[in-house]
Amino acid sequence: METKFLEEIDSNSEEVSIKRLNNANRDANEQFFTPVSVGLYMSSMFKPIIKSTIYFLDPGAGVGNLTASFIASIYNWAKKPKVIIAVLYEIDDSLLPELRRSMDYCVDFCKNMDVELRVVIKNEDFIKISAEALKENKEITKYDYIILNPPYKKLGVSSLYKKLTLDINIDVSNYYAAFVALSLKLLKKKSQLISITPRSFCNGLHFKAFRKIILESAKIEKLHKFKFRNDIFNDVLQETLIMFLTNNKQKASDKVEIIESNNDDFSNLVKARKEFSDVVFPNDNENIIRIIKEEDTKIVDTMHKMPCRIEELGINVSTGPVVDFREKLGLLSYEGDLLSIPIIYPENFGEGFIIWPIVGRKPGHLKEDSSNFNRLRPSGFYVLVKRFSSPEEKRRVVASVYDPFKVRSQYVAFDNKLNYFHVEKSGLGGLNIAKGLSLYLNSSLVDHYFRTFSGSTQVNVSDLKGLKYPTVDNMEILGESYGDILPSQKQIDITVRDLVLQ
């Protein structure tokens, strides 16, 4: 396969990336170039369509790596098109010279295949142009193939983009979701889309509407997860996902190919074919997309056999209501007085129990005031879970017990970086229930199950509500199994297995 031009494009792309490390345009758009090796792998997923003319879209073209990879992949098609009309959007005009140079290589390559490549480069805003055209029902080009690595930036709730997308019933929280949702509207029937994005959309309340758009307008053919966060983009802290969709109707019995790789040369792929009903559970109102490998099946089955949903236990879970930097000036302090109460942060997590006070960078005392009283919680037994764990932590779900006998105070403030389990905003039934719930949440069962649907280090309230739990009696028994220090991971898992899973 004569694709040496790709080496030149890839090399130029790396040079541009290095120059853009401190570039305001890159930071403004949170745009990361896709290595050509990854683009070739993505393009290999596309299925040839037998047409004399095909329409192709790259809505965030950068310097053209994905488009060039798609053009190169056509070399292997038994029946090649006569004409390719490629439309490329790139809002950053500083990238246009390099993008045009890459497309010149592609045009020459296509001539050698006896294929006419017509390139249309639009130095325009893809979200704005597409959303306005769809809203006004303008005649709009539809595409046979769309490939994209969109920008990752968050979409401001009061931004023009948010208004434009809401006007056409696209409710999304950031650019990459907007790019994919708009691209789906630009697909011809039975046509194909491949995207590389963070995996964060697979779960969580913020992406629920976006998941609904995907599931209502496309068929999931393949999901490819990279085992390590830095396999593709060093600056992206989330797991990365390649998603292959077609504009077809999805059925519960459809097979979805789940793929995992260890690196970006795709030399060691682990594949499994799962029914769609195992990827999105039929009765799941959250429409969570689960990347379930073969070895995960037993974990999922075990979790589903747990007897209780959280609401059946009479327990709820919420995000900590106190945001320290929004408190009135003078209410937070490092040394308390008679009017101060504890404020609990992730830094207060110890060996299974909250440790307070601690000497640290956070002020541990909050003065009770009319401005914050409704955000305080009465003293009691609570289970706290970190909303964000560091990538180095062994578990994604990290739980700890707040014991009022270890922290003497009439009220307590829970920081917004925590989730807390409670009964109607008051403490749980007793120490053993709290300890048992904490032990269960710290188990490998919960951690491994969580990883089947979440690729980020964030633990949402909706994620915790989506788990199933032991009975209250079993949580009491779990709580009685240890004292003032959380057991080792091995002992936690043995205890949960012996007392709950039998």
Secondary structure by P-SEA (a helix, b strand, c coil): cccaaaaaaaaaaaaaaaaacccccccccbbbbbcaaaaaaaaaacccccccbbbbbbccccccaaaaaaaaaaccccccccccbbbbbbccccaaaaaaaaaaaaaaaaaaacbbbbbbbbcccaaaaaaaaaaaccccccccbbbbbccbbbbbcccaaaaaaaaaccccccaaaaaaaaaaaacccccbbbbbccccccccccaaaaaaaaaacccccbbbbbccccccccccccbbbbbbbccccccccbbbbbbbbccccccbbbbbbbcccccccccccccccccccccaaaaaaaaaacccccccccbbbbcccccccccccccccccccccbbbbbccccccccccccccccccccccccccccccccccccbbbbbbccccccccccbbbbbbccccccccbbbbcccbbbbbccccccccaaaaaaaaaaaacaaaaaaaacccccccccaaaaaacccccaaaaaaaaaccccccccaaaaaaaaaacccc
